[in-house]
Amino acid sequence: MAAEEPAGEVSTIDMHLSGDVEQLENHLAVGSLFHLEGYIWWSGNIPPEFARVEVDVAGKVTALTDRGVGDSRFCRVECNLFVGDIDLNGVPKGEQNLIVRAIETSGKVTEQAFPVLYHEAPILQIEEPLAYSAALPDVQAKASCTDDLGYVCRVMVEETDLAGTYSLLTRMRIPYKLSVDEPVTLNALGIQYLKFTALDSIGRKTIRYVPVYPEVPDSHVRVLATYRGGVVLDAQPAHEQVISYNTLSNQLELHHRGAATLIPPVMSDLPRAFLMPGGAIFEYSPAGEDDRRLAEWRDGRLEDLGPIQAQSLKAKGNYAVFIQPGDDALGEQLVLRDLAAGTNRTIAPASDVSPSQLDLAENGTVVYSQRQSNSRNIMLYRDGSLKQITHDTRAYNTYPVTDGESVLFIRNSYEAVSGALIVVKPDGGQTELNAFANQYMIRSGWIAYRTMTGVSEYSLRIVSPSGQQKTLTAPSSQQELEGLGDNGDVAFSAGYPGWPVHDLYISTMSAGGRKVTKMATTNTEPFQAQGVWYGRIGNTLVELPVPADGLAPSWSAGSSVSREGAEWSWPAAQDNVGIASYRIYVAGQPALELPGDTLHATVNEAEWVRYGSGAVQLAAVDAAGNERRLYVMEYIPEEPNIPRTPENLRAEADATSVRLSWSKPVGDDSIQSFGLFRDEFFVAIVPASESGFTFSGLPEETDFDFRVISIDKNFAFGWPAETTARATSDYSVPGWPAGSSVSASKIGTQTVDLVWTAASDDKDVTAYRILQDGVVVQQTEGGALSAAIDDLAPQTMYTFKIEAGDAAGHWSTNGPTIAVQTGAADTLAPTWPTGSAAVSGGTTTRIALINWTPAKDDVGVTGYRIMSGTQILAEVDGNTRKKGIEGLSPDTTYVLKVEARDAAGNWSSDGPSVTVRTLKQS
């Protein structure tokens, strides 16, 4: 009988930590609580039998759980995984040994010690701002920090969007200080975050993000109330009622005429909440749970209404509708609640109804889209009766909305490329509107919708209760409906594609027709109540009054600001009522206001540093708050009062170290020391009298980013001097063998191609640099021995030189050179041969097709453009000779002319033309 194979022996113990753990330059720092994975490696085919595996830190022992063999990507074969949560409370702070001890059933003990620094991350105290505060556009930043081991701790504040998408606009930053208490001005680019970082002197960090709403409202916008620590969820300003979410207690807070009441349940995230008679109805997740529940706060009492499908609660007037999750006996149900009576009525099963396909009107009318075989149809519930109002078998009718009388929805048929907006009137009659996407609203018989007017261009339209249509906005690529009032007022946004926020406008009815007033940005969420427009901005409620005078002032053609030092002067602006004031804006923020009869000012630019960099504008403002701005200049502030950056930073390397050297900025006596960083790790502080430091023990041929930062007596950091270097044993510079050369070909007016012979190096040449008159203009990687140079001036002599570099960053200085003169500029425009013509290929109501014969050029035709008068309607490449011109007006005559372009940008002026007329609108 074969002998039984013995169990294997433990060979290695390793571990991985997660949670409150941070790898510093010379320490692995851990907090009080963290998670440990222990890897027990063994030899042989049969794993050892373990009695237990434990972690011992200064005598405090924690048993680990055996997860078996191969239960981790780090521990697959011949390895057992043990896991556990480690609690170091009660263990002395400072350097400790974390011992992982494996005890086998045979009594054999194997252990491995891992040095750690038991040191909590700095405690960061943020007093201001509270979460979701509105910055209009200033907000107070107030924070400090403490350290459990007594290390020096500093705080830095930055503006961020969490995604790291830093725009071209200047971002606010307060450098590291012992504490921060100062106002900051934010850029109005969507909901932003203030990033607070606490850093102690050995590199342990704590980072927290505080969300804020930056906003720059126009002058006529009026702040009604700010709810400290809250997010405004619903408001009835006329009744002085607001429901907000208190981020300090994670509870809803009901405000009525200055009195505030916290509603009992503590919540795990931001709820959906609506005001109702006697209180509020809300959908939320209880603290520590993911499931959603529905509850009411009525006359000072809380009533739990059971589970609810997430995001399905909608409330208007005295009614609410929601989807109630089902059980085994009864599926999901669509429920209407009478908020005045406090009673529920089940409308219908809701297994195929999603919250986005459901709407409610103030009179209790409910509409929803329900799947039926291969289609979706619209259901209407009103006055206790449910009926189907569409009966399509080959169409999807979706996204219904209602004002209690009419119903709007999108119909997508199998045959149609895109959907149509269908209006169902109270009498059952239907009309069709040309809406684009799900951009439509209905209220009190008024319908607002977005329609496509051309390629990637849209306009907003309004339909009155009597059926009259009117275009609200000119075509543009970025317009969105934001709100619709009972009286036909429309709130909308317009801006630039890709920007996170856009300008917010309100279009109102007036005796002279519609007028449009700019209010703020889309950080403000507009709504209308009792005929008045209001807005929610995080924790702030504002009124958006529309000035009676909707006409903005104007500037005469050619108006400009004359500047002589600090003295400014300008011509008078014009207004239909009168100029009330002149206002100077810096980076979009008001900096100075002057009376309307003043046409000069003494300006102190030193006071502008708090606004950041940006455009400076002079605005003429009338009594209604309408304004017209005149561009003046770009303002770039000087650096704040922080230590200056170290100068002349250089790096020298050997096989295991990099030595930095630098110069202290001349004349900056505030510098007390220099901080040294390697990548993100803080390494050391040296006195201001020193000008060098050696980073030792570095792995060879590995790039590191090094930073040297000036530090003043208040421990404020300046901007860093930075360089990248590597420890290396490669000390030689690439060389050029005898006969090395560079040659030029394809010499044009603005371009030339260069080819050169290879350089040599004791290891490898990794890159080549091309110098143009002594300046590096291009760098090739790897073994590339050619380059195309462009952006040259015609008929100009240039000297090009090639230098070689290796992986250690060494560059040659004696590479081959060549002198090249570019060709003469092409100044001849394309011409049109005799008999050239443009002909019409047919028209529709908004499109005209045009064809043309080719032009000629001494070099080559590279493009054509089609014009109507001086307006350029389209451009195509030089190989195209027909084009459909879109965005034309119906029943209109156009003279379309074609002109040709060459590569030098010369345009013809005598191209052929054709007269076309678009068809009438049917």
ChimeraX attribute file (.defattr): number of C-alpha atoms within 10 A of each C-alpha:
attribute: neighborCount
match mode: 1-to-1
recipient: residues
	/A:1	3
	/A:2	4
	/A:3	5
	/A:4	6
	/A:5	9
	/A:6	11
	/A:7	14
	/A:8	16
	/A:9	18
	/A:10	22
	/A:11	12
	/A:12	14
	/A:13	19
	/A:14	16
	/A:15	16
	/A:16	11
	/A:17	17
	/A:18	13
	/A:19	12
	/A:20	15
	/A:21	22
	/A:22	20
	/A:23	14
	/A:24	17
	/A:25	17
	/A:26	13
	/A:27	15
	/A:28	17
	/A:29	22
	/A:30	23
	/A:31	19
	/A:32	17
	/A:33	16
	/A:34	16
	/A:35	15
	/A:36	19
	/A:37	21
	/A:38	26
	/A:39	23
	/A:40	26
	/A:41	22
	/A:42	20
	/A:43	15
	/A:44	13
	/A:45	13
	/A:46	13
	/A:47	21
	/A:48	23
	/A:49	13
	/A:50	16
	/A:51	13
	/A:52	16
	/A:53	22
	/A:54	19
	/A:55	22
	/A:56	17
	/A:57	21
	/A:58	13
	/A:59	10
	/A:60	13
	/A:61	16
	/A:62	17
	/A:63	17
	/A:64	22
	/A:65	16
	/A:66	16
	/A:67	13
	/A:68	14
	/A:69	18
	/A:70	15
	/A:71	15
	/A:72	15
	/A:73	7
	/A:74	14
	/A:75	19
	/A:76	15
	/A:77	15
	/A:78	19
	/A:79	25
	/A:80	24
	/A:81	23
	/A:82	23
	/A:83	20
	/A:84	17
	/A:85	17
	/A:86	21
	/A:87	16
	/A:88	19
	/A:89	11
	/A:90	9
	/A:91	14
	/A:92	12
	/A:93	16
	/A:94	14
	/A:95	14
	/A:96	16
	/A:97	15
	/A:98	18
	/A:99	18
	/A:100	26
	/A:101	22
	/A:102	23
	/A:103	17
	/A:104	17
	/A:105	11
	/A:106	10
	/A:107	10
	/A:108	12
	/A:109	15
	/A:110	17
	/A:111	17
	/A:112	15
	/A:113	16
	/A:114	13
	/A:115	13
	/A:116	19
	/A:117	21
	/A:118	24
	/A:119	22
	/A:120	22
	/A:121	25
	/A:122	27
	/A:123	18
	/A:124	22
	/A:125	16
	/A:126	16
	/A:127	12
	/A:128	18
	/A:129	21
	/A:130	20
	/A:131	22
	/A:132	26
	/A:133	25
	/A:134	27
	/A:135	24
	/A:136	18
	/A:137	19
	/A:138	19
	/A:139	20
	/A:140	17
	/A:141	20
	/A:142	18
	/A:143	24
	/A:144	22
	/A:145	21
	/A:146	20
	/A:147	20
	/A:148	12
	/A:149	14
	/A:150	10
	/A:151	15
	/A:152	15
	/A:153	25
	/A:154	27
	/A:155	28
	/A:156	22
	/A:157	24
	/A:158	17
	/A:159	24
	/A:160	21
	/A:161	17
	/A:162	13
	/A:163	6
	/A:164	7
	/A:165	8
	/A:166	12
	/A:167	11
	/A:168	6
	/A:169	12
	/A:170	16
	/A:171	15
	/A:172	18
	/A:173	16
	/A:174	18
	/A:175	18
	/A:176	21
	/A:177	19
	/A:178	18
	/A:179	17
	/A:180	22
	/A:181	12
	/A:182	13
	/A:183	15
	/A:184	20
	/A:185	21
	/A:186	28
	/A:187	25
	/A:188	23
	/A:189	19
	/A:190	19
	/A:191	21
	/A:192	21
	/A:193	21
	/A:194	23
	/A:195	18
	/A:196	25
	/A:197	22
	/A:198	29
	/A:199	28
	/A:200	23
	/A:201	17
	/A:202	18
	/A:203	25
	/A:204	23
	/A:205	20
	/A:206	17
	/A:207	16
	/A:208	15
	/A:209	18
	/A:210	18
	/A:211	22
	/A:212	24
	/A:213	26
	/A:214	28
	/A:215	23
	/A:216	21
	/A:217	23
	/A:218	17
	/A:219	14
	/A:220	18
	/A:221	19
	/A:222	15
	/A:223	15
	/A:224	13
	/A:225	14
	/A:226	17
	/A:227	21
	/A:228	17
	/A:229	20
	/A:230	25
	/A:231	26
	/A:232	23
	/A:233	20
	/A:234	20
	/A:235	21
	/A:236	16
	/A:237	20
	/A:238	9
	/A:239	9
	/A:240	12
	/A:241	18
	/A:242	25
	/A:243	27
	/A:244	28
	/A:245	28
	/A:246	23
	/A:247	18
	/A:248	11
	/A:249	14
	/A:250	22
	/A:251	22
	/A:252	29
	/A:253	21
	/A:254	22
	/A:255	18
	/A:256	15
	/A:257	10
	/A:258	10
	/A:259	8
	/A:260	15
	/A:261	12
	/A:262	17
	/A:263	20
	/A:264	13
	/A:265	16
	/A:266	16
	/A:267	19
	/A:268	15
	/A:269	17
	/A:270	18
	/A:271	21
	/A:272	18
	/A:273	24
	/A:274	23
	/A:275	24
	/A:276	20
	/A:277	15
	/A:278	13
	/A:279	22
	/A:280	24
	/A:281	24
	/A:282	20
	/A:283	26
	/A:284	26
	/A:285	20
	/A:286	17
	/A:287	13
	/A:288	10
	/A:289	11
	/A:290	12
	/A:291	12
	/A:292	17
	/A:293	19
	/A:294	22
	/A:295	19
	/A:296	24
	/A:297	21
	/A:298	17
	/A:299	10
	/A:300	11
	/A:301	11
	/A:302	16
	/A:303	12
	/A:304	11
	/A:305	15
	/A:306	12
	/A:307	18
	/A:308	22
	/A:309	20
	/A:310	21
	/A:311	16
	/A:312	20
	/A:313	24
	/A:314	22
	/A:315	24
	/A:316	17
	/A:317	17
	/A:318	18
	/A:319	24
	/A:320	23
	/A:321	26
	/A:322	26
	/A:323	27
	/A:324	24
	/A:325	18
	/A:326	16
	/A:327	8
	/A:328	5
	/A:329	5
	/A:330	9
	/A:331	12
	/A:332	18
	/A:333	20
	/A:334	21
	/A:335	20
	/A:336	24
	/A:337	18
	/A:338	16
	/A:339	23
	/A:340	13
	/A:341	10
	/A:342	12
	/A:343	10
	/A:344	15
	/A:345	12
	/A:346	15
	/A:347	17
	/A:348	14
	/A:349	17
	/A:350	20
	/A:351	15
	/A:352	13
	/A:353	18
	/A:354	17
	/A:355	17
	/A:356	13
	/A:357	19
	/A:358	26
	/A:359	25
	/A:360	26
	/A:361	23
	/A:362	15
	/A:363	15
	/A:364	23
	/A:365	22
	/A:366	29
	/A:367	28
	/A:368	29
	/A:369	28
	/A:370	23
	/A:371	15
	/A:372	13
	/A:373	8
	/A:374	10
	/A:375	19
	/A:376	23
	/A:377	22
	/A:378	25
	/A:379	18
	/A:380	19
	/A:381	19
	/A:382	16
	/A:383	9
	/A:384	10
	/A:385	9
	/A:386	15
	/A:387	11
	/A:388	14
	/A:389	14
	/A:390	15
	/A:391	14
	/A:392	16
	/A:393	14
	/A:394	14
	/A:395	20
	/A:396	23
	/A:397	28
	/A:398	25
	/A:399	21
	/A:400	29
	/A:401	24
	/A:402	26
	/A:403	22
	/A:404	23
	/A:405	17
	/A:406	21
	/A:407	25
	/A:408	27
	/A:409	28
	/A:410	25
	/A:411	22
	/A:412	19
	/A:413	17
	/A:414	13
	/A:415	8
	/A:416	10
	/A:417	8
	/A:418	13
	/A:419	21
	/A:420	20
	/A:421	24
	/A:422	19
	/A:423	22
	/A:424	19
	/A:425	14
	/A:426	11
	/A:427	8
	/A:428	10
	/A:429	9
	/A:430	13
	/A:431	11
	/A:432	14
	/A:433	15
	/A:434	14
	/A:435	23
	/A:436	20
	/A:437	15
	/A:438	15
	/A:439	16
	/A:440	27
	/A:441	24
	/A:442	25
	/A:443	21
	/A:444	17
	/A:445	20
	/A:446	23
	/A:447	24
	/A:448	28
	/A:449	24
	/A:450	25
	/A:451	20
	/A:452	18
	/A:453	21
	/A:454	17
	/A:455	10
	/A:456	10
	/A:457	15
	/A:458	21
	/A:459	22
	/A:460	26
	/A:461	19
	/A:462	23
	/A:463	18
	/A:464	15
	/A:465	13
	/A:466	8
	/A:467	11
	/A:468	9
	/A:469	13
	/A:470	13
	/A:471	15
	/A:472	20
	/A:473	16
	/A:474	12
	/A:475	18
	/A:476	18
	/A:477	17
	/A:478	17
	/A:479	24
	/A:480	20
	/A:481	19
	/A:482	19
	/A:483	21
	/A:484	26
	/A:485	23
	/A:486	16
	/A:487	16
	/A:488	22
	/A:489	23
	/A:490	27
	/A:491	26
	/A:492	24
	/A:493	21
	/A:494	19
	/A:495	18
	/A:496	13
	/A:497	11
	/A:498	8
	/A:499	11
	/A:500	13
	/A:501	19
	/A:502	23
	/A:503	18
	/A:504	25
	/A:505	22
	/A:506	23
	/A:507	19
	/A:508	19
	/A:509	13
	/A:510	11
	/A:511	6
	/A:512	6
	/A:513	7
	/A:514	13
	/A:515	18
	/A:516	19
	/A:517	22
	/A:518	22
	/A:519	25
	/A:520	25
	/A:521	23
	/A:522	25
	/A:523	25
	/A:524	27
	/A:525	18
	/A:526	24
	/A:527	21
	/A:528	21
	/A:529	13
	/A:530	11
	/A:531	12
	/A:532	16
	/A:533	20
	/A:534	23
	/A:535	25
	/A:536	20
	/A:537	26
	/A:538	27
	/A:539	25
	/A:540	24
	/A:541	25
	/A:542	21
	/A:543	21
	/A:544	26
	/A:545	16
	/A:546	22
	/A:547	13
	/A:548	11
	/A:549	16
	/A:550	19
	/A:551	19
	/A:552	20
	/A:553	21
	/A:554	19
	/A:555	17
	/A:556	10
	/A:557	6
	/A:558	5
	/A:559	13
	/A:560	15
	/A:561	17
	/A:562	13
	/A:563	15
	/A:564	9
	/A:565	9
	/A:566	10
	/A:567	12
	/A:568	14
	/A:569	15
	/A:570	15
	/A:571	14
	/A:572	17
	/A:573	19
	/A:574	17
	/A:575	19
	/A:576	12
	/A:577	13
	/A:578	16
	/A:579	24
	/A:580	19
	/A:581	19
	/A:582	25
	/A:583	22
	/A:584	21
	/A:585	23
	/A:586	25
	/A:587	20
	/A:588	18
	/A:589	23
	/A:590	18
	/A:591	16
	/A:592	14
	/A:593	15
	/A:594	15
	/A:595	12
	/A:596	18
	/A:597	12
	/A:598	13
	/A:599	16
	/A:600	16
	/A:601	16
	/A:602	12
	/A:603	16
	/A:604	11
	/A:605	12
	/A:606	9
	/A:607	10
	/A:608	19
	/A:609	15
	/A:610	15
	/A:611	25
	/A:612	22
	/A:613	19
	/A:614	18
	/A:615	16
	/A:616	21
	/A:617	22
	/A:618	23
	/A:619	23
	/A:620	28
	/A:621	27
	/A:622	24
	/A:623	16
	/A:624	20
	/A:625	23
	/A:626	24
	/A:627	24
	/A:628	20
	/A:629	19
	/A:630	17
	/A:631	14
	/A:632	17
	/A:633	13
	/A:634	13
	/A:635	17
	/A:636	15
	/A:637	16
	/A:638	11
	/A:639	11
	/A:640	12
	/A:641	8
	/A:642	19
	/A:643	24
	/A:644	25
	/A:645	23
	/A:646	24
	/A:647	15
	/A:648	11
	/A:649	18
	/A:650	16
	/A:651	17
	/A:652	14
	/A:653	21
	/A:654	16
	/A:655	17
	/A:656	16
	/A:657	19
	/A:658	22
	/A:659	16
	/A:660	21
	/A:661	18
	/A:662	17
	/A:663	16
	/A:664	21
	/A:665	15
	/A:666	9
	/A:667	8
	/A:668	13
	/A:669	13
	/A:670	15
	/A:671	27
	/A:672	17
	/A:673	20
	/A:674	27
	/A:675	20
	/A:676	23
	/A:677	22
	/A:678	17
	/A:679	14
	/A:680	13
	/A:681	17
	/A:682	20
	/A:683	17
	/A:684	16
	/A:685	18
	/A:686	15
	/A:687	12
	/A:688	18
	/A:689	12
	/A:690	13
	/A:691	15
	/A:692	17
	/A:693	17
	/A:694	14
	/A:695	18
	/A:696	14
	/A:697	11
	/A:698	17
	/A:699	14
	/A:700	16
	/A:701	16
	/A:702	11
	/A:703	16
	/A:704	18
	/A:705	13
	/A:706	22
	/A:707	23
	/A:708	26
	/A:709	23
	/A:710	27
	/A:711	26
	/A:712	20
	/A:713	12
	/A:714	13
	/A:715	20
	/A:716	22
	/A:717	25
	/A:718	24
	/A:719	17
	/A:720	20
	/A:721	18
	/A:722	16
	/A:723	14
	/A:724	14
	/A:725	21
	/A:726	25
	/A:727	24
	/A:728	22
	/A:729	13
	/A:730	19
	/A:731	13
	/A:732	14
	/A:733	19
	/A:734	24
	/A:735	21
	/A:736	19
	/A:737	12
	/A:738	7
	/A:739	7
	/A:740	14
	/A:741	18
	/A:742	19
	/A:743	16
	/A:744	17
	/A:745	12
	/A:746	11
	/A:747	15
	/A:748	18
	/A:749	20
	/A:750	19
	/A:751	17
	/A:752	20
	/A:753	15
	/A:754	20
	/A:755	16
	/A:756	20
	/A:757	15
	/A:758	17
	/A:759	25
	/A:760	15
	/A:761	17
	/A:762	12
	/A:763	13
	/A:764	15
	/A:765	23
	/A:766	18
	/A:767	20
	/A:768	27
	/A:769	21
	/A:770	23
	/A:771	17
	/A:772	17
	/A:773	13
	/A:774	11
	/A:775	11
	/A:776	14
	/A:777	13
	/A:778	13
	/A:779	16
	/A:780	15
	/A:781	12
	/A:782	12
	/A:783	13
	/A:784	14
	/A:785	17
	/A:786	17
	/A:787	18
	/A:788	13
	/A:789	17
	/A:790	13
	/A:791	9
	/A:792	16
	/A:793	17
	/A:794	16
	/A:795	15
	/A:796	13
	/A:797	13
	/A:798	15
	/A:799	13
	/A:800	23
	/A:801	23
	/A:802	26
	/A:803	22
	/A:804	27
	/A:805	25
	/A:806	22
	/A:807	16
	/A:808	23
	/A:809	16
	/A:810	15
	/A:811	20
	/A:812	19
	/A:813	15
	/A:814	13
	/A:815	23
	/A:816	18
	/A:817	19
	/A:818	14
	/A:819	14
	/A:820	17
	/A:821	18
	/A:822	19
	/A:823	17
	/A:824	13
	/A:825	13
	/A:826	15
	/A:827	11
	/A:828	15
	/A:829	21
	/A:830	24
	/A:831	21
	/A:832	19
	/A:833	12
	/A:834	6
	/A:835	7
	/A:836	14
	/A:837	18
	/A:838	20
	/A:839	17
	/A:840	18
	/A:841	13
	/A:842	14
	/A:843	19
	/A:844	17
	/A:845	18
	/A:846	20
	/A:847	20
	/A:848	22
	/A:849	16
	/A:850	24
	/A:851	17
	/A:852	20
	/A:853	15
	/A:854	18
	/A:855	24
	/A:856	15
	/A:857	18
	/A:858	11
	/A:859	13
	/A:860	15
	/A:861	24
	/A:862	18
	/A:863	20
	/A:864	25
	/A:865	18
	/A:866	23
	/A:867	19
	/A:868	14
	/A:869	11
	/A:870	7
	/A:871	9
	/A:872	13
	/A:873	16
	/A:874	15
	/A:875	17
	/A:876	15
	/A:877	13
	/A:878	18
	/A:879	11
	/A:880	14
	/A:881	17
	/A:882	18
	/A:883	18
	/A:884	15
	/A:885	19
	/A:886	18
	/A:887	17
	/A:888	20
	/A:889	18
	/A:890	17
	/A:891	14
	/A:892	13
	/A:893	13
	/A:894	17
	/A:895	13
	/A:896	23
	/A:897	24
	/A:898	27
	/A:899	21
	/A:900	29
	/A:901	24
	/A:902	23
	/A:903	15
	/A:904	17
	/A:905	15
	/A:906	16
	/A:907	21
	/A:908	19
	/A:909	15
	/A:910	13
	/A:911	21
	/A:912	18
	/A:913	21
	/A:914	16
	/A:915	13
	/A:916	19
	/A:917	21
	/A:918	19
	/A:919	18
	/A:920	12
	/A:921	10
	/A:922	5
